[in-house]
Amino acid sequence: MDLKSLRTQLQKLQGSRVTIEQYIDETRTRLQQQKRSLRYHTQAREIVREVGRKTQEQLRYHISDITSLALVSIFDDPYELTVDFTERRNQTECDLWFERNGYRIRPLEAAGLGSVDVAGFALRVASWSMKRPRTRNVLLMDEPFKHLKGLEENLRVIQMVKELSKHMGLQVIMVHDERVPFEEIERGADRIFRTSQYKGKTKIETL
């Protein structure tokens, strides 16, 4: 091989070396950027995880507090509502439990569905109070306490709804059957409408 050919080959090798060195430099730069990105993502994930944990704690307290207070105000031996957040199928799910004397049961397995009615009403109020921005302060319900038994319990529930409405600034409009003396309903409600039907037409009377 003559000198000219050797020189040409050397120049090619030198060009390849420059290209390889540039590739190495670019790879190092990308690696550094990816390391920084990984560090930022890790930090961001920890921040999100911490925010999620604190949010769950606030939700747990808010939901349990309002619902348990509602149950205490109605029943002599009430359940306490407890909330667990569980990871399932890469999603966070909320489990609700009735707890009493150290024992847990599912709400729908409770001895009386009256407890479920009271808890369901309180959960609706709690859910509304946590919305940002809040929807209109009106809660419309159809016989929310239809499974609640006992004169005393039904008297207490009227007072509980009135106090919650006043405390939360929430207007509650609900259908309610007369399980207590009508005078008690009058004392507990701001306004009463009685509906009746005659020949297929609905008549509304303000009492």
Backbone as CSV, one residue per row, in Angstrom:
resi,resn,N_x,N_y,N_z,CA_x,CA_y,CA_z,C_x,C_y,C_z
1,MET,0.858,-1.192,0.000,0.000,0.000,0.000,0.890,1.236,0.000
2,ASP,0.583,2.177,-0.902,1.443,3.356,-1.000,1.102,4.357,0.096
3,LEU,1.957,5.380,0.194,1.828,6.391,1.248,0.518,7.171,1.126
4,LYS,0.120,7.437,-0.108,-1.112,8.201,-0.311,-2.334,7.452,0.209
5,SER,-2.351,6.160,-0.047,-3.481,5.346,0.423,-3.512,5.293,1.946
6,LEU,-2.313,5.165,2.561,-2.224,5.146,4.012,-2.725,6.460,4.607
7,ARG,-2.346,7.559,3.952,-2.778,8.867,4.457,-4.310,8.990,4.369
8,THR,-4.861,8.533,3.272,-6.311,8.580,3.092,-7.031,7.742,4.153
9,GLN,-6.510,6.550,4.403,-7.107,5.672,5.414,-7.005,6.287,6.804
10,LEU,-5.872,6.927,7.089,-5.673,7.575,8.383,-6.666,8.711,8.573
11,GLN,-6.884,9.477,7.521,-7.851,10.574,7.600,-9.269,10.045,7.872
12,LYS,-9.616,8.926,7.255,-10.926,8.313,7.485,-11.067,7.861,8.938
13,LEU,-9.997,7.262,9.440,-10.020,6.796,10.828,-10.121,7.970,11.799
14,GLN,-9.393,9.040,11.463,-9.468,10.226,12.310,-10.883,10.816,12.288
15,GLY,-11.500,10.810,11.094,-12.879,11.301,10.986,-13.836,10.443,11.793
16,SER,-13.600,9.116,11.727,-14.444,8.205,12.508,-14.254,8.449,14.002
17,ARG,-13.006,8.717,14.384,-12.730,8.973,15.810,-13.466,10.227,16.292
18,VAL,-13.413,11.276,15.456,-14.116,12.512,15.829,-15.617,12.252,15.973
19,THR,-16.157,11.488,15.019,-17.591,11.172,15.060,-17.939,10.387,16.328
20,ILE,-17.088,9.392,16.650,-17.326,8.572,17.847,-17.224,9.424,19.111
21,GLU,-16.230,10.328,19.165,-16.066,11.190,20.339,-17.269,12.117,20.500
22,GLN,-17.781,12.634,19.361,-18.970,13.472,19.426,-20.178,12.678,19.929
23,TYR,-20.290,11.443,19.461,-21.393,10.572,19.890,-21.301,10.296,21.390
24,ILE,-20.058,10.048,21.848,-19.855,9.786,23.280,-20.248,11.012,24.101
25,ASP,-19.849,12.211,23.634,-20.187,13.445,24.344,-21.707,13.662,24.382
26,GLU,-22.339,13.417,23.237,-23.792,13.579,23.176,-24.495,12.574,24.082
27,THR,-23.961,11.335,24.091,-24.545,10.295,24.944,-24.404,10.654,26.416
28,ARG,-23.231,11.185,26.790,-23.016,11.604,28.180,-23.984,12.729,28.561
29,THR,-24.174,13.666,27.634,-25.100,14.775,27.897,-26.516,14.261,28.088
30,ARG,-26.945,13.351,27.195,-28.290,12.780,27.314,-28.431,11.989,28.612
31,LEU,-27.392,11.265,28.978,-27.424,10.486,30.211,-27.580,11.399,31.429
32,GLN,-26.841,12.503,31.436,-26.959,13.466,32.530,-28.365,14.065,32.586
33,GLN,-28.912,14.381,31.405,-30.260,14.934,31.361,-31.287,13.925,31.859
34,GLN,-31.098,12.666,31.466,-32.020,11.620,31.907,-31.908,11.377,33.410
35,LYS,-30.688,11.480,33.942,-30.517,11.325,35.389,-31.237,12.446,36.136
36,ARG,-31.085,13.682,35.609,-31.777,14.804,36.232,-33.292,14.631,36.136
37,SER,-33.736,14.193,34.936,-35.168,13.983,34.743,-35.697,12.907,35.684
38,LEU,-34.927,11.826,35.842,-35.320,10.752,36.744,-35.406,11.258,38.172
39,ARG,-34.428,12.093,38.551,-34.429,12.644,39.912,-35.644,13.539,40.130
40,TYR,-35.951,14.372,39.121,-37.109,15.259,39.239,-38.410,14.446,39.298
41,HIS,-38.490,13.416,38.452,-39.696,12.577,38.455,-39.863,11.860,39.789
42,THR,-38.748,11.396,40.331,-38.804,10.718,41.633,-39.279,11.679,42.717
43,GLN,-38.730,12.893,42.698,-39.148,13.899,43.675,-40.624,14.256,43.482
44,ALA,-41.020,14.405,42.214,-42.415,14.746,41.930,-43.344,13.627,42.398
45,ARG,-42.922,12.383,42.174,-43.745,11.248,42.605,-43.896,11.221,44.112
46,GLU,-42.827,11.542,44.833,-42.893,11.583,46.288,-43.807,12.710,46.768
47,ILE,-43.745,13.844,46.060,-44.621,14.964,46.420,-46.081,14.576,46.198
48,VAL,-46.358,13.972,45.037,-47.728,13.541,44.737,-48.202,12.514,45.756
49,ARG,-47.303,11.593,46.111,-47.659,10.560,47.090,-47.974,11.186,48.452
50,GLU,-47.190,12.171,48.852,-47.409,12.835,50.136,-48.700,13.649,50.120
51,VAL,-48.934,14.350,49.005,-50.186,15.095,48.876,-51.376,14.136,48.921
52,GLY,-51.245,13.008,48.223,-52.311,12.012,48.232,-52.571,11.471,49.624
53,ARG,-51.489,11.216,50.368,-51.637,10.687,51.724,-52.349,11.690,52.628
54,LYS,-51.936,12.957,52.547,-52.567,13.980,53.385,-54.020,14.212,52.974
55,THR,-54.276,14.145,51.653,-55.652,14.290,51.180,-56.521,13.159,51.702
56,GLN,-55.987,11.934,51.674,-56.731,10.795,52.199,-57.014,10.954,53.681
57,GLU,-56.041,11.459,54.428,-56.249,11.679,55.855,-57.352,12.693,56.095
58,GLN,-57.347,13.773,55.305,-58.388,14.789,55.451,-59.755,14.235,55.063
59,LEU,-59.796,13.466,53.968,-61.055,12.854,53.554,-61.554,11.881,54.610
60,ARG,-60.638,11.072,55.129,-61.007,10.087,56.147,-61.607,10.783,57.367
61,TYR,-60.949,11.841,57.800,-61.431,12.566,58.975,-62.771,13.235,58.677
62,HIS,-62.864,13.896,57.529,-64.064,14.646,57.193,-65.270,13.714,57.059
63,ILE,-65.092,12.631,56.297,-66.199,11.701,56.077,-66.582,11.009,57.375
64,SER,-65.598,10.480,58.092,-65.874,9.750,59.333,-66.488,10.663,60.378
65,ASP,-65.974,11.888,60.468,-66.417,12.807,61.508,-67.883,13.171,61.338
66,ILE,-68.256,13.642,60.160,-69.642,14.066,59.930,-70.598,12.887,60.064
67,THR,-70.241,11.751,59.479,-71.147,10.602,59.491,-71.281,10.011,60.885
68,SER,-70.174,9.880,61.592,-70.228,9.322,62.947,-71.020,10.228,63.882
69,LEU,-70.863,11.547,63.738,-71.633,12.481,64.557,-73.128,12.348,64.269
70,ALA,-73.478,12.154,63.003,-74.887,11.966,62.654,-75.437,10.697,63.292
71,LEU,-74.670,9.611,63.254,-75.113,8.348,63.848,-75.255,8.477,65.359
72,VAL,-74.315,9.174,65.996,-74.363,9.370,67.447,-75.600,10.167,67.838
73,SER,-75.986,11.126,67.000,-77.123,11.980,67.347,-78.462,11.253,67.237
74,ILE,-78.475,10.082,66.575,-79.737,9.373,66.360,-79.869,8.143,67.249
75,PHE,-78.785,7.378,67.374,-78.883,6.068,68.024,-78.211,6.064,69.392
76,ASP,-78.767,5.260,70.298,-78.202,5.142,71.646,-76.927,4.309,71.652
77,ASP,-76.857,3.317,70.774,-75.663,2.474,70.676,-75.197,2.491,69.225
78,PRO,-74.629,3.609,68.790,-74.391,3.803,67.353,-73.143,3.095,66.850
79,TYR,-73.145,2.869,65.555,-71.929,2.477,64.866,-71.062,3.724,64.659
80,GLU,-69.794,3.480,64.417,-68.891,4.533,63.974,-68.462,4.198,62.549
81,LEU,-68.499,5.183,61.681,-68.081,4.942,60.298,-66.573,5.112,60.193
82,THR,-65.900,4.105,59.676,-64.459,4.205,59.446,-64.186,4.071,57.953
83,VAL,-63.107,4.704,57.524,-62.765,4.781,56.101,-61.369,4.222,55.885
84,ASP,-61.231,3.321,54.934,-59.926,2.778,54.545,-59.696,3.054,53.062
85,PHE,-58.484,3.490,52.738,-58.095,3.662,51.339,-57.170,2.516,50.960
86,THR,-57.534,1.790,49.904,-56.824,0.580,49.509,-56.444,0.648,48.036
87,GLU,-55.229,0.182,47.724,-54.778,0.119,46.328,-55.266,-1.174,45.693
88,ARG,-56.055,-1.048,44.627,-56.530,-2.199,43.868,-56.435,-1.878,42.384
89,ARG,-55.846,-2.785,41.647,-55.744,-2.629,40.184,-55.155,-1.267,39.820
90,ASN,-54.096,-0.893,40.545,-53.374,0.362,40.317,-54.252,1.594,40.523
91,GLN,-55.307,1.440,41.315,-56.171,2.562,41.639,-56.447,2.571,43.140
92,THR,-56.663,3.773,43.665,-56.990,3.905,45.078,-58.506,3.838,45.235
93,GLU,-58.968,2.884,46.051,-60.390,2.726,46.303,-60.682,2.980,47.777
94,CYS,-61.895,3.433,48.040,-62.309,3.791,49.397,-63.270,2.735,49.926
95,ASP,-62.938,2.125,51.050,-63.802,1.146,51.705,-64.430,1.776,52.940
96,LEU,-65.745,1.627,53.069,-66.467,2.151,54.219,-66.885,0.998,55.126
97,TRP,-66.725,1.213,56.440,-67.059,0.181,57.423,-67.885,0.779,58.552
98,PHE,-68.785,-0.043,59.099,-69.412,0.276,60.370,-68.614,-0.439,61.453
99,GLU,-68.234,0.295,62.479,-67.426,-0.299,63.541,-68.092,-0.022,64.896
100,ARG,-68.125,-1.072,65.736,-68.680,-0.933,67.077,-68.057,-1.990,67.979
101,ASN,-67.551,-1.531,69.121,-66.928,-2.433,70.095,-65.795,-3.260,69.488
102,GLY,-65.044,-2.643,68.581,-63.894,-3.318,67.998,-64.217,-4.243,66.843
103,TYR,-65.486,-4.367,66.459,-65.869,-5.248,65.354,-66.295,-4.412,64.152
104,ARG,-65.911,-4.885,62.983,-66.235,-4.198,61.739,-67.199,-5.029,60.902
105,ILE,-68.148,-4.316,60.276,-69.022,-4.973,59.310,-69.241,-4.017,58.145
106,ARG,-69.646,-4.584,57.023,-70.034,-3.749,55.894,-71.347,-3.053,56.232
107,PRO,-71.509,-1.784,55.841,-72.741,-1.066,56.195,-74.013,-1.803,55.824
108,LEU,-74.060,-2.406,54.638,-75.284,-3.083,54.213,-75.528,-4.377,54.974
109,GLU,-74.552,-4.821,55.786,-74.732,-6.004,56.624,-75.198,-5.633,58.026
110,ALA,-75.419,-4.330,58.266,-75.851,-3.873,59.587,-77.235,-4.427,59.896
111,ALA,-77.513,-4.573,61.192,-78.780,-5.166,61.615,-79.974,-4.340,61.142
112,GLY,-79.834,-3.029,61.179,-80.933,-2.174,60.755,-80.498,-1.246,59.640
113,LEU,-81.310,-1.170,58.584,-80.965,-0.284,57.474,-81.179,1.178,57.829
114,GLY,-81.775,1.439,58.994,-81.906,2.819,59.435,-80.550,3.471,59.605
115,SER,-79.577,2.703,60.097,-78.212,3.220,60.232,-77.628,3.570,58.872
116,VAL,-77.930,2.752,57.874,-77.451,3.003,56.516,-78.088,4.285,55.963
117,ASP,-79.379,4.474,56.259,-80.059,5.694,55.794,-79.403,6.943,56.383
118,VAL,-79.148,6.917,57.695,-78.540,8.079,58.358,-77.130,8.317,57.820
119,ALA,-76.348,7.222,57.691,-74.989,7.354,57.170,-75.001,7.850,55.735
120,GLY,-75.945,7.365,54.927,-76.040,7.793,53.539,-76.350,9.279,53.428
121,PHE,-77.254,9.759,54.279,-77.571,11.186,54.289,-76.344,12.014,54.668
122,ALA,-75.649,11.593,55.732,-74.468,12.326,56.186,-73.363,12.309,55.132
123,LEU,-73.211,11.194,54.425,-72.204,11.111,53.367,-72.526,12.071,52.229
124,ARG,-73.804,12.213,51.916,-74.195,13.169,50.874,-73.805,14.586,51.290
125,VAL,-74.064,14.909,52.554,-73.716,16.243,53.052,-72.201,16.438,53.037
126,ALA,-71.457,15.404,53.498,-69.993,15.490,53.527,-69.434,15.650,52.115
127,SER,-69.967,14.896,51.162,-69.491,14.977,49.781,-69.743,16.362,49.205
128,TRP,-70.929,16.907,49.475,-71.232,18.257,48.988,-70.278,19.285,49.593
129,SER,-69.993,19.162,50.879,-69.168,20.160,51.555,-67.725,20.153,51.070
130,MET,-67.276,19.034,50.453,-65.893,18.939,49.997,-65.706,19.385,48.555
131,LYS,-66.776,19.651,47.841,-66.651,20.047,46.443,-66.080,21.453,46.331
132,ARG,-65.158,21.625,45.409,-64.571,22.933,45.142,-64.540,23.167,43.641
133,PRO,-65.241,24.145,43.108,-66.201,24.980,43.831,-67.455,24.183,44.173
134,ARG,-68.148,24.623,45.198,-69.349,23.924,45.613,-70.487,24.159,44.623
135,THR,-71.342,23.164,44.553,-72.562,23.321,43.768,-73.553,24.153,44.593
136,ARG,-74.724,24.373,44.050,-75.740,25.141,44.788,-76.028,24.452,46.119
137,ASN,-76.289,25.253,47.125,-76.454,24.708,48.468,-77.865,24.169,48.695
138,VAL,-78.250,23.242,47.820,-79.570,22.613,47.910,-79.388,21.109,47.777
139,LEU,-79.987,20.367,48.703,-79.938,18.907,48.664,-81.371,18.408,48.553
140,LEU,-81.677,17.719,47.458,-83.031,17.224,47.191,-83.040,15.705,47.357
141,MET,-83.906,15.208,48.268,-83.881,13.782,48.586,-85.310,13.245,48.712
142,ASP,-85.464,11.992,48.330,-86.773,11.327,48.381,-86.765,10.290,49.504
143,GLU,-87.433,10.592,50.592,-87.538,9.708,51.759,-86.177,9.111,52.147
144,PRO,-85.232,9.949,52.531,-83.898,9.436,52.857,-83.847,8.563,54.115
145,PHE,-84.904,8.605,54.953,-84.882,7.838,56.204,-86.033,6.832,56.269
146,LYS,-86.363,6.255,55.119,-87.538,5.371,55.054,-87.358,4.075,55.838
147,HIS,-86.111,3.678,56.153,-85.888,2.448,56.914,-85.683,2.702,58.403
148,LEU,-85.717,3.954,58.801,-85.455,4.285,60.199,-86.696,3.979,61.036
149,LYS,-86.516,3.153,62.063,-87.628,2.733,62.905,-87.537,3.407,64.270
150,GLY,-88.696,3.524,64.908,-88.731,4.065,66.263,-89.115,5.531,66.274
151,LEU,-90.051,5.871,67.153,-90.514,7.249,67.258,-89.387,8.176,67.687
152,GLU,-88.642,7.779,68.714,-87.585,8.635,69.233,-86.511,8.889,68.180
153,GLU,-86.138,7.839,67.440,-85.113,7.982,66.404,-85.583,8.930,65.297
154,ASN,-86.853,8.843,64.923,-87.372,9.719,63.878,-87.513,11.155,64.362
155,LEU,-87.775,11.333,65.652,-87.769,12.678,66.203,-86.362,13.267,66.174
156,ARG,-85.383,12.449,66.528,-83.994,12.919,66.542,-83.499,13.260,65.144
157,VAL,-83.943,12.489,64.155,-83.427,12.717,62.805,-83.914,14.068,62.264
158,ILE,-85.124,14.478,62.650,-85.614,15.793,62.229,-84.719,16.888,62.788
159,GLN,-84.361,16.749,64.053,-83.487,17.740,64.671,-82.092,17.705,64.058
160,MET,-81.606,16.498,63.757,-80.281,16.359,63.159,-80.217,17.038,61.792
161,VAL,-81.237,16.839,60.967,-81.275,17.470,59.649,-81.311,18.989,59.792
162,LYS,-82.098,19.466,60.747,-82.199,20.912,60.960,-80.863,21.508,61.391
163,GLU,-80.179,20.842,62.315,-78.900,21.356,62.800,-77.827,21.311,61.717
164,LEU,-77.777,20.196,60.962,-76.803,20.096,59.879,-77.062,21.165,58.816
165,SER,-78.322,21.372,58.492,-78.684,22.374,57.491,-78.216,23.757,57.930
166,LYS,-78.442,24.069,59.196,-78.040,25.381,59.717,-76.521,25.513,59.778
167,HIS,-75.855,24.460,60.253,-74.399,24.503,60.422,-73.669,24.563,59.082
168,MET,-74.165,23.840,58.080,-73.487,23.744,56.789,-73.983,24.795,55.791
169,GLY,-75.027,25.538,56.144,-75.581,26.485,55.183,-76.195,25.774,53.996
170,LEU,-76.863,24.652,54.255,-77.379,23.788,53.197,-78.895,23.692,53.304
171,GLN,-79.573,23.962,52.199,-81.025,23.830,52.176,-81.379,22.388,51.819
172,VAL,-82.150,21.737,52.678,-82.538,20.345,52.459,-84.019,20.302,52.102
173,ILE,-84.314,19.798,50.925,-85.696,19.596,50.483,-85.908,18.099,50.359
174,MET,-86.827,17.563,51.157,-86.976,16.106,51.118,-88.429,15.695,51.310
175,VAL,-88.733,14.557,50.711,-90.030,13.920,50.923,-89.933,13.150,52.234
176,HIS,-90.936,13.346,53.096,-90.881,12.697,54.404,-92.270,12.209,54.772
177,ASP,-92.373,10.918,55.109,-93.657,10.412,55.543,-93.846,10.713,57.036
178,GLU,-95.075,10.685,57.475,-95.385,11.109,58.837,-95.205,9.936,59.802
179,ARG,-93.969,9.757,60.276,-93.691,8.733,61.281,-93.662,9.329,62.682
180,VAL,-93.821,10.618,62.740,-93.861,11.327,64.021,-95.075,12.252,63.991
181,PRO,-95.514,12.737,65.142,-96.641,13.685,65.141,-96.362,14.869,64.231
182,PHE,-97.408,15.323,63.534,-97.227,16.389,62.555,-96.673,17.659,63.196
183,GLU,-96.987,17.877,64.455,-96.486,19.076,65.125,-94.958,19.058,65.197
184,GLU,-94.380,17.869,65.337,-92.912,17.763,65.389,-92.294,18.103,64.035
185,ILE,-92.957,17.674,62.967,-92.479,18.025,61.624,-92.551,19.531,61.424
186,GLU,-93.635,20.147,61.904,-93.777,21.597,61.795,-92.656,22.324,62.529
187,ARG,-92.290,21.803,63.717,-91.227,22.444,64.493,-89.866,22.280,63.819
188,GLY,-89.670,21.179,63.113,-88.370,20.900,62.531,-88.154,21.484,61.149
189,ALA,-89.248,21.794,60.444,-89.127,22.266,59.054,-89.379,23.762,58.980
190,ASP,-88.694,24.418,58.059,-88.943,25.837,57.800,-90.230,26.029,57.001
191,ARG,-90.492,25.074,56.107,-91.703,25.168,55.291,-92.144,23.757,54.923
192,ILE,-93.465,23.562,54.889,-94.016,22.238,54.596,-94.983,22.362,53.421
193,PHE,-94.842,21.429,52.477,-95.766,21.345,51.350,-96.428,19.971,51.401
194,ARG,-97.731,19.955,51.319,-98.453,18.682,51.275,-98.993,18.494,49.866
195,THR,-98.737,17.333,49.297,-99.191,17.051,47.936,-100.296,16.001,47.955
196,SER,-101.199,16.121,47.040,-102.279,15.146,46.884,-102.665,15.096,45.413
197,GLN,-103.360,14.046,45.053,-103.791,13.895,43.664,-105.308,13.782,43.590
198,TYR,-105.861,14.453,42.610,-107.306,14.383,42.381,-107.561,14.370,40.881
199,LYS,-108.163,13.301,40.423,-108.459,13.125,38.996,-107.213,13.293,38.137
200,GLY,-106.111,12.688,38.592,-104.880,12.694,37.815,-104.072,13.965,37.905
201,LYS,-104.547,14.928,38.695,-103.825,16.180,38.856,-103.254,16.279,40.262
202,THR,-102.013,16.801,40.323,-101.351,16.944,41.616,-101.654,18.307,42.206
203,LYS,-102.045,18.271,43.464,-102.357,19.503,44.183,-101.280,19.716,45.258
204,ILE,-100.719,20.907,45.313,-99.694,21.251,46.306,-100.255,22.297,47.234
205,GLU,-100.189,21.988,48.514,-100.719,22.889,49.532,-99.610,23.299,50.479
206,THR,-99.458,24.593,50.709,-98.474,25.104,51.659,-99.088,25.155,53.040
207,LEU,-98.406,24.513,54.004,-98.935,24.444,55.372,-98.201,25.415,56.276
